[in-house]
Amino acid sequence: MSMSKHDEELLALVGMTGEQAERDAERAEDESIPDPLTGRVFYGLHLAPSEEETVTVSLRLPKSMADRLSAEARSYHISRSEYMRRKLANA
């Protein structure tokens, strides 16, 4: 792995090696490994199968927060609603 001096300096600030960063990146990008935010990935399915009835809840957010949540949800390839649901479940 070829890293710039700047990258090496940044990693040294947090006590990591390039190999650790690469290993962590591979693990984070492996969508078959559950993690606290996304759990198992269900493409095209917003909720894990459940018999429990769901209800709609509305809330008002600043536009900047809603935009940030949308962007974060897109990075996980899930809807904003699903992203918020998962964040609330882990709160």
Secondary structure, 3 states (H helix, E strand, C coil): CCCCHHHHHHHHHCCCCHHHHHHHHHHHHCCCCCCCCCCCCCCCCCCCCCCCCCCCCCCCCCHHHHHHHHHHHHHCCCCHHHHHHHHHHCC
